[in-house]
Structure formats: C-alpha cells, structure tokens
C-alpha cells in the first residue's frame, strides 16, 4: 500500500521524489552511472586510435575490447534495472495520489454536479510519462549532460567551447518551443476535453437523441469543440516540428564544426586523432538529451499541465472534516438561516431558511418547481456547504462531520435513483462489508426482497452501470433499501415515489411508518398526498424561501381529516 503524500512545492520532479522516496533517487543514481559508462565508447576510441594503432599491439586491443564489452554489459544491465524501477516508480506515484484524487473527483462532482474523472486520466498520463524510458529520464539526462561538456573541455577547451555554444543554441530553441507552444497546447487540451464531455453526454442520452431526431445537430455541436481542439493541436505541432528541425540542424552544424575544429587542431598537433573522434562522440551524447526534450516537448507540456490540474485540485478541493468521531446522533435536525448559491451563480437558490425537526418526527417538504427543494435536501445531507448559516444534526455541522461516520447515521434517496455498477447486495450495503442479515432487513423494509430473489442471481445479480438491467421501479425500491440500510437516525427522501406503481407506493408508505416507529427523523420531498399523510409538519418552499411551516393538518388537509382543517396552500 502506497503512503499518502502531500503535493510538493518543488513541482513534478519534487513530487515524484516525495511519493517514491528511495526509488526515485535510485533512478537518478543509475542514470548518472549509465552516463558515466557511456564514456566507454569515446575512451575506447581514443585508446584505439592513439595507442593500439601506433603500437600495433594485439594484446592491448584484446584487453581494451574486453574491458569495453564488460562496461557496455554493465550499461545494459543498469538499463534493464532502470526500466523495471521506472515502471514501479510510476505505479507508486499513481497509488500515492489516486485515492486522494478520487476523493477530490467525488467532492468536485458533488459540488458542481458534473463529472471530474478527467483528473484520474491526468494522473494516468503522468504515470505513463514517469514509467517511459523517453519520459522523465530524458529530463534527468539534461543536467547530467554537463559531464560530457566537462570531459570535452578536458580534451580541448576550443572543442568544449564549440560544444557549449551548441548546447546554448539548443537551450534557446527549447525555451522558444516552451513559449510558443504552451498556450496552444493548453487551449487544445481544454477544447479536446470539452469535446470528450460532449460526446460522452451524447452517447449517454442516446435514447433522447434518437427519439427526437437530434443526431445530426448534436454531432455538429460536438464537432465545434473537436475542430477547435484540432486547430490548436495542429498549431502547436507546427511550432514543435519547426523547432525540432532547427534543433537537429543546430546539432549537425555543431557536429560538423567540431569535426572541422578537431581536424584543424590535429593538423597542428594540438590534439590527437583519437581525441578528435572521442570529442565528436561525446558531443553527440551530450547534446542528444536536449534535442530529445525538444522533440518530446508536446508530451512534456501535456504532463506539466496535467500535473498542474492535479496539484491544484488536490489543494483547492480539500474538504474540511472533523477529526473527532462524534457520538451516534438521535436525529434532532436544525437549519439556521441557511443561504446557498451554486458555484458561479449570482443569485442564491436557498435564501435564509430556518426550522427545526425534533428527533423521530417527519417533515414533508413541498413547493413549486425550482423552489429549491432538492437543493435543500442535498444541503441537509452535507453534500454542499451553505454560503451562510449552518445545518446541524444533534448540534454538529453536517458538512464538517466525517463523511464515513456521518454516512452510518443517514439514509438518502436522491431524485432519479442512482445505482452503481456491481451487485444488488453491493448497492444496498453501500459497498461495505456487513452481515447478509442487515442487507436482507433493509430490502425487506423496502418490500423488495421477493423481487430481488426473482432476479437471475438474487442478491448477487450484477446490475450494470446505473442499474441498467433493472426496471425503473425496481431501481427505485433498491435505492430505498439502500437508504434504509443500517436503520439511520435521519432519512432524506427526494421524490421517493417517482417511478413506483401502486404496490411500490404502498411499500414506501409502510417503510416510512416503520422507520418513524423506530425513532427515525424523516425529511421527504414529495407532491403525493398519500406519502405526506403521515407527516407531522409541512414546510412550503417558494423561490428558495420558507413560505409556510406548520402542522400537516393545518397546511395540507386531506380527505378524512377533521372538518376544521383549513386550506392553507392556495397561495402556493
């Protein structure tokens, strides 16, 4: 199990070292050793030209060749070790951040009501870059290349100066590549991500698209973002291609210049022919990392942008939670001047709502469309945080409550039941380890036990993403069983009768009565009189404000009520 780490202020390389510890340093040490072993070829060439060819010694030739082969074998062994370590280093890096990043995705999606799983793809991009031999190792090779410059300077200061000038030219090209391509690559990535979201949404809503004959129009809408992404990608690719060509031209010019300088110095007996050949080889090896970085620049920038998104998300989206595990609540719920505006919205959707629900009571939440009822339900569950005011369960702020601990005490059924890919048992048990009897008890409370037994594999039936193999009514009743799981002290239901037939509605009413008998506090959003009949109180929400609050018999008279009950909702 990888240890959890904080994002490093030193950037991606610093974070890799922080997440991987000694493994990252091992890669750096191996890389330095491999670069030292790469000196074998130029030194071997130097000895062959300056010693073997002049002495005509076969024994020296054999001895030098044997040593060179051993050193090159060591280089190959270190390359094998480095590739294995890089793969594991990439895996460790991903594991170090994956759990926190998935937590962040959940928090962002719940807060902004849109998917954020692209962050996990960003993390996979970084992992691939780390594990690739052409990835992070290329960046490590760049500073190590100074070693080759130093060796060339020792051979000849003139040749060293020529190589240093070539490195300077490549650095200028690399800097220009960064400046000219960063913005197009960023804009292209954003457009591509937008196109991906649009295509995923179109496929997810395929039934609606087909039924309304919207296929061509929605594809044209998607194509706008796709073409924008291709435009920026092509623009950045053109710059990278041009800069890559310039860098290769510069390296070849430096190679020719060094060969010419070496020949000139050799003619004047300032260096030997072997030194000239060795310097040429060292130049090629020393400048290669800079040229590789330029050719890989798009990948480098994409990784930098991915890491920026990941690190920003981990810092910005941290959700504050109490560290103390609170005692089990009894269910007293209070809202204190709660105001909430969605991110980016100018006007709040909940405007100063205050009320209390004693433990074991049932509140019906009613109001016209877009009154803010579902928003208030999410606030009560601690999904969103009020901009002002606070919602408390037994005196504790529901948003700051540890989510794992809070979830044990609450049941929630959102509008439009959302099930997860897995088995029926997994969904009812909220993917936790528990006794089968607890799962069956919740299913029986929702009166869905017999329906589940008729499925192909009973409770072990795999229902697919969103419960796609189930009917709408069965999904709703399994969602209700999930909400009832563990006998929560607070139950929040948003339009729980949606999609239910008469039998299912009767089962829902019976379940609510049983939960009230157990002392559960219930908040139910509904327009069905049959569901609200047993409510102790009714809260009427209009335009985000609490319009009326009072006993059910006073605010929502039903057939069979006392004749003294007055119709108080006519203004709504």
Secondary structure, 3 states (H helix, E strand, C coil): CCCCCCCCCCHHHHHHHHHHCHHHHHHHHHHHHHHHHCHHHHHHHHHHHHHHHHHCCHHHHHHHHHHHHHHHHHHHHHHHHHHHHHHHHHHHHHHHHHHHHHHHHHHHHHHHCCCCCHHHHHHHHHHHHHHCCCCHHHHHHHHHCHHHHHHHHHHCHHHHHHHHHHHHHHHHHHHHHHHHHHHHHHHHHHHHHHHHHHHHHHHHCHHHHHHCCCHHHHHHHHHHHHHHHHHHHHHHHHHHHHHHHHHHHHHHHHHHHHHHHHHHHHHCCCCCHHHHHHHHHHHHHHHHHHHHHHHCHHHHHHHHHHHHHHHHHHHHCCCCCCCCCCCCCCCCEEEEEEEECCCCCCCCCEEEEEEEECCCCEEEEECCCCCCHHHHHHHHCCCCCCCEEEEEECCEECCCCCHHHHHCCEEEECCCCCCCCCEHHHHHCCCCCCCHHHHHHHHHHCCCHHHHHCCCCHHHCECCHHHCCCCHHHHHHHHHHHHHCCCCCEEEEECCCCCCCHHHHHHHHHHHHHHHHCCCEEEEECCCHHHHCCCCEEEEEECCEEEEEEEHHHHCCCCCCCCCCCCCCCCC
